Each structure stands twice: as structure tokens, then as C-alpha cells.
């Protein structure tokens, strides 16, 4: 059953926001550590399609959706229409592009009001399971605030790129920079409830403004501390900070202490005969 709780885990979220604000202040005098090398950034769908990345992006998106709980594959035509719609004015798509033309990861976002963001989300296939009352509650939660924010529409990483924080940093930094260029402080996005992105969102101090059985919507009230940390620290340093505020992982299941062996008999022979033959040999 869906729950709406803007004040949920308010204390823990506030402490994490304070943690990142403190890190940003501590790093305020450091020069930028690294840029966004290795990432192809596009301001609109036409530029992305002109460089030949629309089809590889669709292939990776479909592959991830087919094996990720809470996501839904889209056909190619609807996916291209969605890209053209979401990469409108004041937008950015970041791709981890390989030399062979394939894509290892993607993320795209735009600057929009909350009403515009929810309108785009309602047309997303992966959110088609949400009911009218779910969208009404989301709209009600942000009804008094229509100032622009950074709207993250989608993000995905090939399994080969899920070691370390570097690929994710490369994808997120151009989007955060987009928001800063347009004077935006807040960011809005959604994630499958059981996904690593949902856990990472909580570690970054984002508030869960709506929680259903399969999907969570997050609002980060200030992107500037993360922008400062992303600019000043390498990916390894950011990973160390995330480990300090991320929830602890559950312990792995106990390994079996006894190995059970099953002897398969040869045709027309009993298990006892097989055992005796092997022992005699």
C-alpha cells in the first residue's frame, strides 16, 4: 500500500544534509579535481541522434529494464519520442560512450517546474502502474512551490561499470552543473524501491516525498554541497564519504557447513553397485 510521509525519517535526512554541507564547507578552497572527461554531453535529442547514439542508448535502456525490478521495457519508437520530449529546453543528456559506439551508462535531466516534471513522469512507461490518487498526492505535496528544479528523468549503468563511484560521478556532474547554470537549488527524481539508486538517494540526504510498493520519489533541497564535493574530490574520496552515511548492508546469508553429495547411478545399475565399482577402481 502506498504511503505519503513528507516527514518520514526527517531527523536522519537532516543529519545527512548537514554532513554534506559540512563536507562542502571543508572543501571550499580546493580547486576542481577533475572534469567530465569520458562523457559525451548533449543539450537535446537532435544532437544526440545526429551523433548516432539514440539506438545504442535504446538498446542499453531496454537491457537494463528487462532485468531490473520496477522498470518496464519500452519499444523503440516510444523511447525515441520520450527522449525528444524530455530533452527539451534547458536539458542535458550525459552518456558514457565507448570507442566502438556502444554506451556504458546514461543519465538525462532538465530544468522544469514540479508540475512539468510530474507531467513528464506520468508519460513514462516504468511509472504506468501508479494510480490517479498517487499522482494527486504527489501534486498536492508540491502544490505551493512551482519554482524551477533539476528533474532527473532516467539513469542507468551497464553492469561492467558498477564498480566504484567514478562512472556515476561522470554521469551526474554534467546534470548538476546544468542546474547550477540555471540557478536551481533543488532536484527531483524517482527510483525503484529496491534499487541501489534509492539507497544512494537516502545517503545523499534526499527526502522521500512519496513511497509506493515499487517506486520512491526523492527531493534534494540543495544540490550545491554535492556540486562542491563532486568538483573537489576524486571518485574514491566521494565513495569514502558515502560509506559514512549510507545504511549498513545486511549480513550475507550463512554459508552451508555440510556439503551434500548425490551419487547418480549408471544405467541399469544401482547406487550401491556404482559406489563399490568406484571404490574398487
C-alpha positions as CSV (number, residue, x, y, z in Angstrom):
1,X,0.0,0.0,0.0
2,X,1.4,3.4,-0.9
3,X,2.3,5.8,1.9
4,X,2.7,9.6,1.8
5,X,5.0,10.9,4.5
6,X,7.0,14.1,3.9
7,X,8.3,14.0,7.4
8,X,9.5,10.3,7.2
9,X,12.9,9.8,8.8
10,X,13.2,13.6,9.0
11,X,16.0,13.5,11.6
12,X,18.2,11.1,9.7
13,X,17.7,13.1,6.5
14,X,18.6,16.3,8.1
15,X,21.8,14.8,9.6
16,X,22.9,13.6,6.2
17,X,22.2,17.0,4.6
18,X,24.2,18.6,7.3
19,X,27.0,16.1,6.7
20,X,27.3,17.0,3.0
21,X,27.0,20.7,3.8
22,X,29.9,20.4,6.2
23,X,32.0,18.5,3.6
24,X,31.3,21.2,1.1
25,X,32.4,23.9,3.5
26,X,35.5,21.9,4.4
27,X,36.4,21.6,0.7
28,X,35.5,25.2,-0.3
29,X,39.1,26.3,-1.0
30,X,40.2,23.2,-3.0
31,X,40.5,23.5,-6.8
32,X,38.4,21.3,-9.1
33,X,39.9,17.8,-9.1
34,X,38.7,16.6,-12.5
35,X,36.3,17.5,-15.2
36,X,33.9,15.3,-17.0
37,X,36.3,13.5,-19.3
38,X,35.0,10.4,-21.0
39,X,31.4,11.6,-21.0
40,X,29.5,12.8,-24.1
41,X,27.0,15.5,-23.2
42,X,24.1,16.6,-25.4
43,X,21.7,19.5,-25.0
44,X,18.9,18.0,-27.0
45,X,17.7,14.9,-28.7
46,X,18.6,16.1,-32.2
47,X,22.3,16.4,-31.3
48,X,22.3,13.0,-29.6
49,X,20.6,11.4,-32.6
50,X,22.9,13.1,-35.1
51,X,25.9,11.5,-33.4
52,X,24.3,8.1,-33.7
53,X,23.7,7.5,-30.0
54,X,19.9,7.1,-30.0
55,X,19.9,3.4,-31.0
56,X,22.7,2.3,-28.6
57,X,21.0,4.2,-25.8
58,X,17.8,2.4,-26.5
59,X,19.5,-1.0,-26.5
60,X,21.1,-0.4,-23.1
61,X,17.9,1.0,-21.6
62,X,15.9,-2.0,-22.8
63,X,18.5,-4.4,-21.5
64,X,18.5,-2.8,-18.1
65,X,14.7,-2.6,-17.9
66,X,14.3,-6.3,-18.7
67,X,16.4,-7.4,-15.7
68,X,15.7,-4.6,-13.2
69,X,12.7,-5.0,-10.8
70,X,10.4,-1.9,-11.0
71,X,11.3,-1.0,-14.6
72,X,9.4,-1.7,-17.8
73,X,10.9,-2.0,-21.3
74,X,9.7,0.4,-24.0
75,X,9.5,-0.1,-27.7
76,X,12.0,1.9,-29.8
77,X,9.5,4.4,-31.2
78,X,8.1,5.4,-27.9
79,X,11.5,5.6,-26.4
80,X,12.7,8.0,-29.1
81,X,9.5,10.1,-28.6
82,X,10.2,10.1,-24.8
83,X,13.8,11.3,-25.4
84,X,12.7,14.1,-27.7
85,X,10.0,15.1,-25.1
86,X,12.2,15.0,-22.0
87,X,15.3,16.6,-23.7
88,X,13.5,19.9,-24.3
89,X,14.8,23.3,-23.5
90,X,17.3,23.6,-20.6
91,X,18.2,19.9,-20.7
92,X,21.3,17.7,-20.7
93,X,22.0,14.0,-21.6
94,X,25.2,12.5,-20.4
95,X,26.5,9.3,-21.9
96,X,29.4,7.0,-21.1
97,X,30.4,6.5,-24.7
98,X,32.8,3.7,-25.8
99,X,35.1,3.9,-28.8
100,X,33.1,1.2,-30.6
101,X,29.9,3.3,-30.5
102,X,28.3,1.4,-27.6
103,X,27.2,3.0,-24.4
104,X,28.1,2.0,-20.9
105,X,25.8,4.4,-19.0
106,X,23.4,7.2,-19.4
107,X,21.6,9.9,-17.5
108,X,19.5,12.8,-18.6
109,X,17.7,15.7,-16.8
110,X,16.1,19.1,-17.5
111,X,15.3,22.2,-15.6
112,X,11.5,22.4,-15.1
113,X,8.8,23.2,-12.6
114,X,7.4,20.4,-10.4
115,X,4.2,20.4,-12.4
116,X,6.1,20.0,-15.6
117,X,8.1,17.2,-14.1
118,X,5.1,15.2,-12.9
119,X,3.5,15.6,-16.3
120,X,6.6,14.1,-17.9
121,X,6.7,11.3,-15.3
122,X,3.1,10.4,-15.9
123,X,4.0,9.6,-19.5
124,X,6.9,7.3,-18.5
125,X,6.2,3.6,-19.1
126,X,8.0,2.5,-15.9
127,X,5.6,4.6,-13.8
128,X,2.4,3.5,-15.6
129,X,1.5,1.3,-12.6
130,X,0.9,4.4,-10.4
131,X,-2.8,5.3,-10.0
132,X,-4.5,8.6,-10.3
133,X,-4.6,9.1,-6.5
134,X,-0.8,8.6,-6.4
135,X,-0.3,11.5,-8.8
136,X,-2.8,13.6,-6.9
137,X,-0.8,13.1,-3.7
138,X,2.4,14.0,-5.4
139,X,0.8,17.1,-6.9
140,X,-0.6,18.0,-3.5
141,X,2.8,17.7,-1.9
142,X,4.3,20.3,-4.2
143,X,1.2,22.4,-4.9
144,X,2.6,25.6,-3.2
145,X,6.0,25.5,-4.9
146,X,6.4,25.9,-8.6
147,X,9.9,27.3,-8.7
148,X,12.2,25.5,-11.2
149,X,14.2,22.5,-10.1
150,X,16.5,19.9,-11.7
151,X,14.4,17.0,-12.8
152,X,16.3,13.7,-13.3
153,X,14.3,11.7,-15.8
154,X,16.4,8.5,-16.1
155,X,19.8,7.0,-15.2
156,X,21.4,3.6,-15.9
157,X,24.7,1.8,-15.8
158,X,25.8,-1.3,-17.6
159,X,26.9,-4.0,-15.1
160,X,30.5,-3.6,-16.3
161,X,30.5,0.0,-15.0
162,X,29.2,-0.7,-11.5
163,X,32.5,-0.9,-9.7
164,X,33.4,2.3,-7.8
165,X,31.7,5.7,-7.9
166,X,33.6,7.1,-10.9
167,X,31.1,6.2,-13.7
168,X,28.2,7.6,-11.6
169,X,30.1,10.8,-10.8
170,X,30.8,11.3,-14.5
171,X,27.2,11.0,-15.4
172,X,25.8,13.1,-12.5
173,X,28.2,16.0,-12.6
174,X,27.1,17.5,-16.0
175,X,23.5,17.3,-14.8
176,X,24.3,19.1,-11.5
177,X,26.3,21.7,-13.5
178,X,23.2,22.2,-15.7
179,X,21.1,23.0,-12.6
180,X,23.7,25.4,-11.2
181,X,23.9,27.3,-14.5
182,X,20.2,28.0,-14.4
183,X,20.2,29.0,-10.7
184,X,18.5,25.9,-9.5
185,X,19.0,24.6,-6.0
186,X,16.7,21.6,-5.7
187,X,16.5,18.3,-7.6
188,X,13.7,15.8,-8.1
189,X,13.9,12.2,-9.2
190,X,12.4,8.7,-8.8
191,X,13.8,5.2,-8.3
192,X,12.6,1.7,-7.9
193,X,12.2,1.0,-4.2
194,X,14.8,-1.8,-4.0
195,X,17.3,-0.3,-6.4
196,X,20.8,0.9,-5.4
197,X,19.7,4.4,-6.6
198,X,17.1,4.5,-3.8
199,X,19.7,3.7,-1.2
200,X,22.2,6.2,-2.7
201,X,19.5,8.9,-2.7
202,X,18.9,8.5,1.0
203,X,22.7,8.6,1.6
204,X,22.8,12.0,-0.2
205,X,20.2,13.4,2.2
206,X,17.3,13.4,-0.3
207,X,13.8,13.4,1.2
208,X,11.4,10.6,0.2
209,X,8.3,12.6,-0.6
210,X,6.3,9.7,-1.8
211,X,6.7,5.9,-1.3
212,X,4.7,3.2,-3.1
213,X,5.3,-0.5,-3.1
214,X,7.6,-0.3,-6.1
215,X,8.7,3.3,-6.5
216,X,10.0,6.2,-4.4
217,X,10.2,9.9,-5.3
218,X,13.0,11.9,-3.9
219,X,13.6,15.6,-3.4
220,X,17.0,17.0,-2.6
221,X,16.6,20.5,-1.2
222,X,20.1,21.8,-2.1
223,X,22.4,20.4,-4.8
224,X,25.2,22.9,-4.1
225,X,27.0,20.9,-1.4
226,X,27.1,17.9,-3.8
227,X,28.4,20.1,-6.6
228,X,31.2,21.3,-4.4
229,X,32.1,17.8,-3.3
230,X,31.9,16.4,-6.8
231,X,34.2,19.1,-8.1
232,X,36.8,18.9,-5.3
233,X,37.2,15.2,-4.7
234,X,38.0,12.2,-6.8
235,X,35.5,9.3,-7.1
236,X,37.3,7.3,-4.4
237,X,37.1,10.2,-1.9
238,X,33.3,10.5,-2.6
239,X,32.8,6.8,-2.1
240,X,34.5,7.0,1.4
241,X,32.1,9.8,2.4
242,X,29.1,7.9,1.1
243,X,30.2,4.9,3.2
244,X,30.0,7.1,6.3
245,X,26.3,7.9,5.9
246,X,24.9,5.0,3.8
247,X,22.8,2.4,5.7
248,X,24.7,-0.7,6.6
249,X,24.3,-3.6,4.3
250,X,22.6,-6.7,5.6
251,X,24.9,-9.5,6.5
252,X,25.3,-12.2,3.8
253,X,23.3,-15.4,4.3
254,X,25.3,-18.1,6.2
255,X,27.2,-20.5,4.1
256,X,26.3,-24.2,4.4
257,X,28.7,-26.1,6.6
258,X,27.9,-29.5,5.2
259,X,28.2,-30.5,1.5
260,X,25.6,-33.0,0.3
261,X,26.8,-35.3,-2.4
262,X,24.4,-37.2,-4.6
263,X,25.6,-40.3,-6.5
264,X,23.9,-40.7,-9.9
265,X,23.8,-44.4,-10.9
266,X,24.8,-45.6,-14.3
267,X,22.1,-47.1,-16.5
268,X,20.8,-50.4,-15.2
269,X,22.9,-50.2,-12.1
270,X,22.0,-49.4,-8.5
271,X,23.8,-46.7,-6.5
272,X,25.4,-49.3,-4.3
273,X,27.0,-51.1,-7.3
274,X,28.3,-47.8,-8.6
275,X,29.9,-47.0,-5.3
276,X,31.5,-50.4,-5.0
277,X,32.9,-50.2,-8.6
278,X,34.4,-46.8,-8.0
279,X,35.9,-47.9,-4.7
280,X,37.4,-51.0,-6.3
281,X,39.0,-48.9,-9.0
